[in-house]
């Protein structure tokens, strides 16, 4: 029945796309995030749904969809350069077979992010993409939240729709994405037109926000706690009553403390004392190894270059006998440990050029969103009042992603690359408005000058 439901829904959207090909773009987003082919049991698991949806999205845009206003931008050029560089490093990788496995999904994520802004030519499409992102992730977040409130959870124990700890279904990744999309969710509540303002929409958003905040608790993802802290700090900029906000956040946090399990406290404590946790200790060791690695290979070692690492580190081990607790320091040897940081992931795999492209891609995005906010924050017209708040939401989402990316290898996370595409689409939309207004102003100026010359001739 589950396979049948997914197949009927996908087939229905494919049919709708014959009249509105942009729906195929949204269908690809739904499939890429939720992965119904991995949730099902029988025939759906054998179908290349992602490839079919991508071919329909690109082919529909190329053959049917209108292309007025589509333009290729600097950030798309950066992603194209990064895609080409990843292709080169994959061909010269330290571990060719493993590198090809990662390349198989990275190139698709980058290519779709490059293509996506070309389709975002209207407000309705920008909102449609934002809504599809939020609701697709919401399906996973809601299920996770329900499991947490009914007593489920624990580090490595909370199962999602897909129990293979990959992609968005990895606990820390899901926590980062869930928190990062909260600002976009509330932008939809305040400025959305697909679901206009209504108390039911606000209630759903509040419940979904609560579920998103439960994800880091249920998964005991330390990165999720840092993302929540980043969100709280960022919200101070847009909150008029800051002291009241800080007090409310403090009361909410204190109220939640008695309901948190002891295992959550124990795991969060390792943020302040990373040396006492094996996972945290290996991260620092891997980062040091990566810095040494790029001294001999500054162009990177291709995907999964971390497999060649080998190191030792000292770790304290607590032993309790009766009322006495002793700490012994033991030397641990480890090898082939993942980077656990997007910065070091890019540095080790793509070298300094790849890291530079990746950082520039996101820093330019933060600057563009800041510029749009300042340009459009005073917009009084209903047709443009939504622009500055959307830029703020996308900027906050990007910052939260970068905070989470410092401690996870999610440099190519598809959802966040889609968020980059949404940022580019908003920026080009604003540039088109400015260009059209400038053109109208020039035309009005020329007409005024011509009228002045005519009146002067008549007077003469």
Secondary structure, 3 states (H helix, E strand, C coil): CHHHHHHHHHHHHHHHCCCCCHHHHHHHHHHHHHCHHHHCCCHHHHCCHHHHHHHHHHHHHHHCCCCCCCCCCHHHHHHHHHHHHHHHHHHCCCCHHHHHHHHHHHHHHHHHHHHHHHHCCCHHHHHHHHHHHHHHHHHHHHHHHHHHHCCCCCCCCCCCCCCCCCHHHCHHHHHHHHHHCHHHHHHHHHHCCCCCCCHHHHHHHHHHHHHHHHHHHHHCCHHHHHHHHHHHHHHHHHCCCHHHHHHHHHHHHHHHHCCCCHHHHHHHHCCCCHHHCHHHHHHHHHHHHHHHHHHHCCCCCCCCHHHHCEEEEEEEEEEEECCEEEEEEEEEEEECCCCCCHHHHHHHHHHHHHHHHHHHHHHHHHHHHHHHHHHHCCCCCCCCHHHHHHHHHHHHHHHHHHHHHCCCCCCCCHHHHHHHHHHHHHHHHHHHHHHHHHHHHHHHHHHHHHHHHHHHHHHC
